[in-house]
């Protein structure tokens, strides 16, 4: 299936590794031009892989909590390409900021996981109006289910789901589509690091995967990425305001099947 995104310009925050990296690679394979916003230099192996697939990709080194830096970076992309066709708000991470952590850490968690999503959408919106572009926000099942001891992250991701529907409603007349992809148990480098923080990581992983209904396995980065790219594409032209859960049924079915 031709997704009709060849040479289109998509900004992906956190697009150099993990789920964001998978989205960048999936876009590149479809002929789009990924514009990766990230605070750290690309790892050599990732850089080599994406260069082989799409040599026109762009990497912009920017700290997403630097609002003025983000504004300048978006303008630089517009100066270079003259257009932006889509934005993927992917950067962030579960920082385990609990209710006991305190106000300052809670605020910082919102900065790290939410505020830059608003800022990036704000800076891109005029360009997206011109291209009838699209926004995809990468969410987390923790905002729907809770997790425990992660007030900052769940607050940020819950707000991001709310903004998904708010922005979708706000820009209907501009033909801008806004959707969210909700991730549960996806095997990323960060997830692997978290698993290995336990005394018995193999047992911990088995206890998680046995409760994932479809296949009793983790979701892959590629499965999240390919769904995201389809939602970004014109092949998904009548989908907006949706929360799309890609998790093998873990968020919803597991609670039904074990009730």
Secondary structure, 3 states (H helix, E strand, C coil): CCCCCCCCEEEEECCCCHHHHHHHHHHHHCCCEEEEEECCCCCHHHHHHHHHHCCCCEEEECCCCCHHHHHHHHHHHHHHHCCCCEEEECCCCCCCCCCCCCHHHHHHHHHHHHHHHHHHHHHHHHHHHHHCCEEEEEEECHHHHCCCCCHHHHHHHHHHHHHHHHHHHHCHHHCCEEEEEEECCECCHHHHHHHCCCCCHHHHHHHHHCCCCCCCCCECHHHHHHHHHHHHCHHHCCCCCCEEEECCCCCCHHHHHCC
